[in-house]
Amino acid sequence: MRIRATAAAATLTGALALTALALPTAQAADAPSLNKPAAASVFGAHAKTAFSATTAAADPAVSNVTVNAGKDIVLGTTVAKTINVSLTATHASGIADAYIDLWHGSDLDNVDGYLGPNEDAATCTATSATTSTCKLTITVDPQLDLYMNALAGTWHVTAAALANDGSIYANDYFDTHRVQRASKLTVNASPEPVKKGKTITVTGKLSRANWEDFAYHGYTGQSVQLQFRKKGSDTYTTVKTIKTDSTGNLKTTTTASVDGYFRYSFVGTSTTPAIKATGDYVDVQ
């Protein structure tokens, strides 16, 4: 993650300092950066001072802020992901630079998660004399940046733009975006083959990434749909809805009627993405 040389980084509060000290041993050596710069400070000396800005034109206008192509950012336990972020900015003098980050916390005085851009400056492509589309990337490492499960869910999106005359637009609360714990879902229908009219037992497990111990654990108490697709059809229909048990396991029964595929389907939550298991084929004789 980048920290601009001219940026004035936010100071950690006492609560954040304690959080850093409480990190698991495996993460202590590489503690995440929580030094989120305020949006208004990221362009440093290149931006106009409050006094000189009084004679400048209106601040840049920012629109079309896009994070990860509008998709939720889903992280497992080991693999880092690099996502694309971009915005469109307009100003009479043209656009010189832009900035986007993601941060987690109740407000800027209580930041407990920060994902900053990799580049020192955005790549801005002019579409006219006054308007540019500016692009950056952000790398998210679950073993460094996502040091606790409480970081799953909604994050704030910072957006800022620097005009050629030094005037700036800066908003630490421009938008929100979700960062989620990756999910896994399995299914097994048995016996195979089975006589028509006999009972089929369908088992499985719903689990999700734990960012505190880097393992997958059962997601308990979640509603999951058992679905069936006839052989030769492309459409699944819901047979019933059941809940995961105290370890994330699933188990139910149904009656064998025709050849086809059984799967479990989970609609997702704010912290965990939707997922469908690969269908398990049952031959009905």
DOTOR-225353 format. One record per residue (C-alpha): x, y, z; residue in three letters; residue number from 1. Coordinates in nm, 3 decimals, decimal comma. Example, Ala and Ser with C-alpha at 12.3 -4.5 7.8 and 13.67 -1.06 7.14 Angstrom:
# DOTOR-225353
{node {1,230; -0,450; 0,780}; 'ALA'; 1},
{node {1,367; -0,106; 0,714}; 'SER'; 2},
//
This chain:
# DOTOR-225353
{node {0,000; 0,000; 0,000}; 'MET'; 1},
{node {0,125; 0,347; -0,074}; 'ARG'; 2},
{node {0,162; 0,634; 0,168}; 'ILE'; 3},
{node {0,221; 0,959; -0,023}; 'ARG'; 4},
{node {0,533; 1,138; 0,089}; 'ALA'; 5},
{node {0,334; 1,459; 0,129}; 'THR'; 6},
{node {0,038; 1,305; 0,307}; 'ALA'; 7},
{node {-0,039; 1,390; 0,666}; 'ALA'; 8},
{node {-0,124; 1,052; 0,817}; 'ALA'; 9},
{node {-0,394; 1,028; 1,079}; 'ALA'; 10},
{node {-0,273; 0,956; 1,432}; 'THR'; 11},
{node {-0,374; 0,629; 1,594}; 'LEU'; 12},
{node {-0,610; 0,666; 1,884}; 'THR'; 13},
{node {-0,537; 0,494; 2,213}; 'GLY'; 14},
{node {-0,795; 0,228; 2,128}; 'ALA'; 15},
{node {-0,623; 0,152; 1,797}; 'LEU'; 16},
{node {-0,285; 0,130; 1,961}; 'ALA'; 17},
{node {-0,426; -0,129; 2,199}; 'LEU'; 18},
{node {-0,579; -0,314; 1,905}; 'THR'; 19},
{node {-0,239; -0,333; 1,736}; 'ALA'; 20},
{node {-0,082; -0,468; 2,054}; 'LEU'; 21},
{node {-0,354; -0,733; 2,078}; 'ALA'; 22},
{node {-0,294; -0,879; 1,732}; 'LEU'; 23},
{node {-0,235; -1,256; 1,715}; 'PRO'; 24},
{node {0,128; -1,364; 1,736}; 'THR'; 25},
{node {0,132; -1,473; 1,372}; 'ALA'; 26},
{node {0,045; -1,118; 1,268}; 'GLN'; 27},
{node {0,244; -0,920; 1,522}; 'ALA'; 28},
{node {0,556; -0,893; 1,307}; 'ALA'; 29},
{node {0,361; -0,752; 1,012}; 'ASP'; 30},
{node {0,097; -0,533; 1,171}; 'ALA'; 31},
{node {-0,152; -0,372; 0,932}; 'PRO'; 32},
{node {-0,122; -0,003; 0,854}; 'SER'; 33},
{node {-0,402; 0,194; 1,016}; 'LEU'; 34},
{node {-0,251; 0,532; 0,928}; 'ASN'; 35},
{node {-0,527; 0,652; 0,699}; 'LYS'; 36},
{node {-0,455; 1,000; 0,561}; 'PRO'; 37},
{node {-0,745; 1,243; 0,566}; 'ALA'; 38},
{node {-0,878; 1,290; 0,213}; 'ALA'; 39},
{node {-0,802; 1,663; 0,220}; 'ALA'; 40},
{node {-0,433; 1,598; 0,292}; 'SER'; 41},
{node {-0,339; 1,335; 0,033}; 'VAL'; 42},
{node {-0,214; 1,582; -0,231}; 'PHE'; 43},
{node {0,003; 1,773; 0,017}; 'GLY'; 44},
{node {0,202; 2,065; -0,119}; 'ALA'; 45},
{node {0,042; 2,031; -0,464}; 'HIS'; 46},
{node {-0,294; 2,147; -0,329}; 'ALA'; 47},
{node {-0,383; 2,510; -0,272}; 'LYS'; 48},
{node {-0,384; 2,636; 0,085}; 'THR'; 49},
{node {-0,713; 2,749; 0,233}; 'ALA'; 50},
{node {-0,607; 3,113; 0,174}; 'PHE'; 51},
{node {-0,504; 3,076; -0,189}; 'SER'; 52},
{node {-0,803; 2,854; -0,269}; 'ALA'; 53},
{node {-1,041; 3,140; -0,201}; 'THR'; 54},
{node {-0,952; 3,290; -0,539}; 'THR'; 55},
{node {-0,963; 2,959; -0,726}; 'ALA'; 56},
{node {-1,244; 2,823; -0,934}; 'ALA'; 57},
{node {-1,493; 2,580; -0,782}; 'ALA'; 58},
{node {-1,358; 2,253; -0,648}; 'ASP'; 59},
{node {-1,336; 1,958; -0,888}; 'PRO'; 60},
{node {-1,651; 1,752; -0,934}; 'ALA'; 61},
{node {-1,613; 1,378; -0,877}; 'VAL'; 62},
{node {-1,842; 1,104; -1,008}; 'SER'; 63},
{node {-1,844; 0,740; -1,119}; 'ASN'; 64},
{node {-1,634; 0,616; -0,828}; 'VAL'; 65},
{node {-1,594; 0,243; -0,894}; 'THR'; 66},
{node {-1,439; -0,019; -0,666}; 'VAL'; 67},
{node {-1,369; -0,372; -0,793}; 'ASN'; 68},
{node {-1,609; -0,324; -1,085}; 'ALA'; 69},
{node {-1,891; -0,280; -0,834}; 'GLY'; 70},
{node {-1,847; -0,630; -0,694}; 'LYS'; 71},
{node {-1,797; -0,718; -0,329}; 'ASP'; 72},
{node {-1,433; -0,778; -0,231}; 'ILE'; 73},
{node {-1,410; -1,140; -0,114}; 'VAL'; 74},
{node {-1,099; -1,267; 0,065}; 'LEU'; 75},
{node {-1,007; -1,613; 0,185}; 'GLY'; 76},
{node {-0,731; -1,695; 0,430}; 'THR'; 77},
{node {-0,408; -1,683; 0,229}; 'THR'; 78},
{node {-0,423; -1,524; -0,116}; 'VAL'; 79},
{node {-0,394; -1,146; -0,156}; 'ALA'; 80},
{node {-0,608; -0,977; -0,420}; 'LYS'; 81},
{node {-0,539; -0,663; -0,620}; 'THR'; 82},
{node {-0,851; -0,471; -0,720}; 'ILE'; 83},
{node {-0,904; -0,183; -0,960}; 'ASN'; 84},
{node {-1,055; 0,146; -0,846}; 'VAL'; 85},
{node {-1,137; 0,450; -1,054}; 'SER'; 86},
{node {-1,323; 0,780; -1,063}; 'LEU'; 87},
{node {-1,415; 1,055; -1,306}; 'THR'; 88},
{node {-1,322; 1,414; -1,215}; 'ALA'; 89},
{node {-1,399; 1,745; -1,383}; 'THR'; 90},
{node {-1,256; 2,096; -1,337}; 'HIS'; 91},
{node {-1,213; 2,400; -1,558}; 'ALA'; 92},
{node {-0,833; 2,376; -1,530}; 'SER'; 93},
{node {-0,822; 2,000; -1,594}; 'GLY'; 94},
{node {-0,734; 1,713; -1,359}; 'ILE'; 95},
{node {-0,384; 1,641; -1,226}; 'ALA'; 96},
{node {-0,435; 1,350; -0,985}; 'ASP'; 97},
{node {-0,688; 1,146; -0,791}; 'ALA'; 98},
{node {-0,701; 0,928; -0,482}; 'TYR'; 99},
{node {-0,922; 0,645; -0,354}; 'ILE'; 100},
{node {-0,896; 0,435; -0,040}; 'ASP'; 101},
{node {-1,119; 0,211; 0,171}; 'LEU'; 102},
{node {-1,141; 0,234; 0,546}; 'TRP'; 103},
{node {-1,333; 0,065; 0,825}; 'HIS'; 104},
{node {-1,451; 0,225; 1,145}; 'GLY'; 105},
{node {-1,727; 0,430; 1,300}; 'SER'; 106},
{node {-1,556; 0,759; 1,205}; 'ASP'; 107},
{node {-1,214; 0,902; 1,118}; 'LEU'; 108},
{node {-1,115; 0,909; 1,485}; 'ASP'; 109},
{node {-1,181; 0,536; 1,516}; 'ASN'; 110},
{node {-1,030; 0,374; 1,208}; 'VAL'; 111},
{node {-0,962; 0,003; 1,259}; 'ASP'; 112},
{node {-0,904; -0,095; 0,895}; 'GLY'; 113},
{node {-0,737; 0,084; 0,603}; 'TYR'; 114},
{node {-0,676; -0,021; 0,242}; 'LEU'; 115},
{node {-0,471; 0,236; 0,053}; 'GLY'; 116},
{node {-0,373; 0,251; -0,314}; 'PRO'; 117},
{node {-0,050; 0,097; -0,444}; 'ASN'; 118},
{node {0,051; 0,389; -0,665}; 'GLU'; 119},
{node {0,200; 0,725; -0,569}; 'ASP'; 120},
{node {-0,022; 0,891; -0,828}; 'ALA'; 121},
{node {-0,327; 0,792; -1,025}; 'ALA'; 122},
{node {-0,318; 0,727; -1,398}; 'THR'; 123},
{node {-0,551; 0,996; -1,530}; 'CYS'; 124},
{node {-0,668; 0,987; -1,890}; 'THR'; 125},
{node {-0,828; 1,303; -2,023}; 'ALA'; 126},
{node {-1,155; 1,262; -2,210}; 'THR'; 127},
{node {-1,176; 1,638; -2,264}; 'SER'; 128},
{node {-0,990; 1,954; -2,160}; 'ALA'; 129},
{node {-1,174; 1,951; -1,829}; 'THR'; 130},
{node {-1,256; 1,586; -1,753}; 'THR'; 131},
{node {-1,038; 1,283; -1,678}; 'SER'; 132},
{node {-1,088; 0,923; -1,572}; 'THR'; 133},
{node {-0,834; 0,829; -1,307}; 'CYS'; 134},
{node {-0,734; 0,474; -1,215}; 'LYS'; 135},
{node {-0,553; 0,314; -0,921}; 'LEU'; 136},
{node {-0,513; -0,033; -0,769}; 'THR'; 137},
{node {-0,545; -0,156; -0,412}; 'ILE'; 138},
{node {-0,398; -0,481; -0,283}; 'THR'; 139},
{node {-0,578; -0,657; 0,002}; 'VAL'; 140},
{node {-0,388; -0,922; 0,197}; 'ASP'; 141},
{node {-0,604; -1,123; 0,439}; 'PRO'; 142},
{node {-0,301; -1,217; 0,645}; 'GLN'; 143},
{node {-0,199; -0,853; 0,695}; 'LEU'; 144},
{node {-0,481; -0,609; 0,630}; 'ASP'; 145},
{node {-0,775; -0,816; 0,757}; 'LEU'; 146},
{node {-0,650; -0,897; 1,102}; 'TYR'; 147},
{node {-0,990; -0,959; 1,265}; 'MET'; 148},
{node {-1,324; -1,102; 1,154}; 'ASN'; 149},
{node {-1,504; -0,788; 1,266}; 'ALA'; 150},
{node {-1,363; -0,616; 0,956}; 'LEU'; 151},
{node {-1,603; -0,812; 0,734}; 'ALA'; 152},
{node {-1,893; -0,604; 0,611}; 'GLY'; 153},
{node {-1,929; -0,242; 0,506}; 'THR'; 154},
{node {-1,627; -0,016; 0,452}; 'TRP'; 155},
{node {-1,617; 0,355; 0,370}; 'HIS'; 156},
{node {-1,478; 0,472; 0,035}; 'VAL'; 157},
{node {-1,263; 0,786; 0,021}; 'THR'; 158},
{node {-1,254; 0,980; -0,305}; 'ALA'; 159},
{node {-1,038; 1,284; -0,382}; 'ALA'; 160},
{node {-0,928; 1,475; -0,693}; 'ALA'; 161},
{node {-0,663; 1,739; -0,759}; 'LEU'; 162},
{node {-0,717; 1,997; -1,033}; 'ALA'; 163},
{node {-0,434; 2,148; -1,237}; 'ASN'; 164},
{node {-0,478; 2,480; -1,055}; 'ASP'; 165},
{node {-0,429; 2,308; -0,717}; 'GLY'; 166},
{node {-0,789; 2,308; -0,601}; 'SER'; 167},
{node {-0,915; 1,982; -0,457}; 'ILE'; 168},
{node {-1,224; 1,777; -0,392}; 'TYR'; 169},
{node {-1,197; 1,549; -0,088}; 'ALA'; 170},
{node {-1,459; 1,326; 0,075}; 'ASN'; 171},
{node {-1,377; 1,051; 0,324}; 'ASP'; 172},
{node {-1,739; 0,931; 0,313}; 'TYR'; 173},
{node {-1,803; 0,935; -0,062}; 'PHE'; 174},
{node {-1,950; 0,584; -0,071}; 'ASP'; 175},
{node {-1,944; 0,242; 0,094}; 'THR'; 176},
{node {-1,831; -0,099; -0,028}; 'HIS'; 177},
{node {-1,838; -0,449; 0,118}; 'ARG'; 178},
{node {-1,538; -0,663; 0,212}; 'VAL'; 179},
{node {-1,640; -1,023; 0,281}; 'GLN'; 180},
{node {-1,510; -1,351; 0,423}; 'ARG'; 181},
{node {-1,493; -1,616; 0,149}; 'ALA'; 182},
{node {-1,741; -1,902; 0,179}; 'SER'; 183},
{node {-1,735; -2,272; 0,090}; 'LYS'; 184},
{node {-2,030; -2,509; 0,048}; 'LEU'; 185},
{node {-2,028; -2,885; -0,009}; 'THR'; 186},
{node {-2,297; -3,144; -0,084}; 'VAL'; 187},
{node {-2,322; -3,522; -0,094}; 'ASN'; 188},
{node {-2,639; -3,714; -0,184}; 'ALA'; 189},
{node {-2,655; -4,085; -0,107}; 'SER'; 190},
{node {-2,702; -4,370; -0,166}; 'PRO'; 191},
{node {-2,601; -4,380; -0,530}; 'GLU'; 192},
{node {-2,772; -4,543; -0,713}; 'PRO'; 193},
{node {-3,105; -4,546; -0,528}; 'VAL'; 194},
{node {-3,440; -4,716; -0,587}; 'LYS'; 195},
{node {-3,732; -4,494; -0,686}; 'LYS'; 196},
{node {-3,939; -4,405; -0,379}; 'GLY'; 197},
{node {-3,655; -4,471; -0,138}; 'LYS'; 198},
{node {-3,497; -4,209; 0,089}; 'THR'; 199},
{node {-3,202; -3,998; -0,020}; 'ILE'; 200},
{node {-2,990; -3,839; 0,252}; 'THR'; 201},
{node {-2,823; -3,512; 0,154}; 'VAL'; 202},
{node {-2,536; -3,386; 0,366}; 'THR'; 203},
{node {-2,300; -3,092; 0,332}; 'GLY'; 204},
{node {-2,122; -2,810; 0,509}; 'LYS'; 205},
{node {-2,120; -2,431; 0,492}; 'LEU'; 206},
{node {-1,795; -2,273; 0,606}; 'SER'; 207},
{node {-1,622; -1,937; 0,576}; 'ARG'; 208},
{node {-1,279; -1,786; 0,612}; 'ALA'; 209},
{node {-1,159; -1,691; 0,957}; 'ASN'; 210},
{node {-0,912; -1,401; 0,931}; 'TRP'; 211},
{node {-0,789; -1,451; 1,285}; 'GLU'; 212},
{node {-0,652; -1,806; 1,254}; 'ASP'; 213},
{node {-0,641; -1,838; 0,871}; 'PHE'; 214},
{node {-0,867; -2,144; 0,858}; 'ALA'; 215},
{node {-1,223; -2,217; 0,742}; 'TYR'; 216},
{node {-1,484; -2,282; 1,009}; 'HIS'; 217},
{node {-1,851; -2,379; 0,993}; 'GLY'; 218},
{node {-2,100; -2,096; 0,953}; 'TYR'; 219},
{node {-2,367; -2,177; 1,209}; 'THR'; 220},
{node {-2,739; -2,111; 1,215}; 'GLY'; 221},
{node {-2,764; -2,013; 0,848}; 'GLN'; 222},
{node {-3,057; -2,089; 0,619}; 'SER'; 223},
{node {-2,954; -2,297; 0,317}; 'VAL'; 224},
{node {-3,173; -2,423; 0,034}; 'GLN'; 225},
{node {-3,167; -2,781; -0,091}; 'LEU'; 226},
{node {-3,220; -2,764; -0,466}; 'GLN'; 227},
{node {-3,274; -3,027; -0,736}; 'PHE'; 228},
{node {-3,224; -3,030; -1,113}; 'ARG'; 229},
{node {-3,363; -3,309; -1,331}; 'LYS'; 230},
{node {-3,126; -3,482; -1,571}; 'LYS'; 231},
{node {-3,139; -3,295; -1,902}; 'GLY'; 232},
{node {-3,265; -2,971; -1,743}; 'SER'; 233},
{node {-3,070; -2,650; -1,675}; 'ASP'; 234},
{node {-3,297; -2,527; -1,398}; 'THR'; 235},
{node {-3,271; -2,594; -1,025}; 'TYR'; 236},
{node {-3,583; -2,580; -0,807}; 'THR'; 237},
{node {-3,586; -2,548; -0,429}; 'THR'; 238},
{node {-3,691; -2,862; -0,244}; 'VAL'; 239},
{node {-3,671; -2,728; 0,109}; 'LYS'; 240},
{node {-3,482; -2,484; 0,332}; 'THR'; 241},
{node {-3,283; -2,604; 0,633}; 'ILE'; 242},
{node {-3,034; -2,446; 0,874}; 'LYS'; 243},
{node {-2,671; -2,527; 0,945}; 'THR'; 244},
{node {-2,601; -2,682; 1,284}; 'ASP'; 245},
{node {-2,354; -2,567; 1,550}; 'SER'; 246},
{node {-2,058; -2,671; 1,332}; 'THR'; 247},
{node {-2,195; -2,555; 0,996}; 'GLY'; 248},
{node {-2,307; -2,903; 0,887}; 'ASN'; 249},
{node {-2,619; -2,972; 0,681}; 'LEU'; 250},
{node {-2,828; -3,288; 0,673}; 'LYS'; 251},
{node {-3,175; -3,362; 0,541}; 'THR'; 252},
{node {-3,367; -3,629; 0,351}; 'THR'; 253},
{node {-3,588; -3,641; 0,044}; 'THR'; 254},
{node {-3,759; -3,908; -0,165}; 'THR'; 255},
{node {-3,597; -4,040; -0,484}; 'ALA'; 256},
{node {-3,811; -3,983; -0,792}; 'SER'; 257},
{node {-3,604; -3,921; -1,107}; 'VAL'; 258},
{node {-3,238; -3,899; -1,207}; 'ASP'; 259},
{node {-3,085; -3,563; -1,135}; 'GLY'; 260},
{node {-2,856; -3,337; -0,934}; 'TYR'; 261},
{node {-2,883; -3,217; -0,575}; 'PHE'; 262},
{node {-2,707; -2,908; -0,446}; 'ARG'; 263},
{node {-2,716; -2,668; -0,152}; 'TYR'; 264},
{node {-2,752; -2,295; -0,213}; 'SER'; 265},
{node {-2,667; -2,014; 0,033}; 'PHE'; 266},
{node {-2,797; -1,662; -0,037}; 'VAL'; 267},
{node {-2,520; -1,490; 0,161}; 'GLY'; 268},
{node {-2,507; -1,225; 0,432}; 'THR'; 269},
{node {-2,349; -0,881; 0,460}; 'SER'; 270},
{node {-2,024; -1,041; 0,575}; 'THR'; 271},
{node {-2,023; -1,362; 0,367}; 'THR'; 272},
{node {-2,095; -1,405; -0,005}; 'PRO'; 273},
{node {-2,362; -1,622; -0,163}; 'ALA'; 274},
{node {-2,246; -1,960; -0,286}; 'ILE'; 275},
{node {-2,387; -2,269; -0,456}; 'LYS'; 276},
{node {-2,240; -2,617; -0,420}; 'ALA'; 277},
{node {-2,160; -2,816; -0,733}; 'THR'; 278},
{node {-2,452; -3,050; -0,800}; 'GLY'; 279},
{node {-2,418; -3,413; -0,693}; 'ASP'; 280},
{node {-2,575; -3,660; -0,938}; 'TYR'; 281},
{node {-2,806; -3,937; -0,818}; 'VAL'; 282},
{node {-2,907; -4,227; -1,043}; 'ASP'; 283},
{node {-3,264; -4,335; -0,961}; 'VAL'; 284},
{node {-3,349; -4,690; -1,068}; 'GLN'; 285},
//
